[in-house]
Amino acid sequence: MISKTQLQDGVAFKYQGSMYNIKGTIDEGGYYVANFAGYVGNVDKIGTKSFTVFTYVMSKEVKIKINYSECEPVIEYFK
């Protein structure tokens, strides 16, 4: 399980078989999720037990809530 602090620090994590990490800071206007190919979605909210990511597909908002317990930290780090 990844922690909120690890997530905000940009530690890579595995979620449903794929690797991601959080980029950005609140000072830069917010966080976003990226994978090896780049941007995946914006972080809407970072809570104590989960975080919410959203993006738009064909003008429709898609939102997903991800529990920290579903994410495993990964030693290798990509930028």
C-alpha positions in Angstrom: 0.0 0.0 0.0 1.3 3.4 -0.9 1.0 6.3 1.6 -0.4 9.7 1.0 3.0 11.2 1.6 4.7 8.8 -0.9 2.0 9.6 -3.5 2.6 13.4 -3.1 6.4 12.9 -3.2 6.0 11.3 -6.6 6.9 7.7 -5.7 6.0 5.4 -8.5 3.2 3.0 -7.8 1.5 0.0 -9.5 -2.3 0.1 -9.9 -4.1 -2.7 -11.7 -0.9 -4.0 -13.3 0.3 -0.7 -14.7 2.9 1.8 -13.2 2.1 5.4 -12.6 3.3 8.3 -10.5 2.0 11.7 -9.4 3.7 14.8 -10.8 3.3 18.5 -10.0 2.7 20.2 -6.7 0.0 22.4 -5.2 2.3 25.4 -5.7 2.4 24.6 -9.5 -1.4 24.4 -9.7 -2.0 20.8 -8.7 -1.1 17.2 -9.3 -1.5 15.0 -12.3 -1.1 11.2 -12.9 1.4 10.1 -15.5 2.7 6.8 -16.8 5.7 6.0 -19.1 3.9 7.6 -22.0 3.0 10.8 -20.1 -0.2 12.4 -18.8 -3.1 10.2 -17.8 -5.4 12.5 -15.7 -5.6 15.3 -13.2 -5.8 14.7 -9.5 -9.1 16.2 -8.2 -8.7 15.3 -4.5 -6.1 13.6 -2.3 -7.8 12.3 0.8 -6.6 10.2 3.8 -7.7 6.8 2.3 -8.0 7.5 -1.4 -7.4 10.0 -4.2 -9.6 10.9 -7.2 -8.4 11.3 -10.8 -10.3 12.8 -13.7 -9.9 13.4 -17.4 -12.1 14.0 -20.4 -12.9 11.5 -23.1 -14.8 12.9 -26.1 -16.1 15.9 -24.1 -17.2 13.6 -21.2 -15.7 13.8 -17.8 -14.4 10.4 -16.5 -13.6 10.2 -12.8 -12.1 7.4 -10.8 -11.6 7.0 -7.0 -8.5 5.0 -6.2 -7.9 3.6 -2.7 -4.3 3.7 -1.4 -4.6 0.1 -0.5 -5.0 -0.8 -4.2 -1.6 0.8 -5.0 1.8 -0.8 -4.4 4.9 1.5 -4.3 7.5 0.6 -6.9 11.3 0.9 -6.2 12.1 1.9 -9.7 11.2 5.5 -10.4 10.4 7.1 -13.7 10.2 10.8 -14.4 
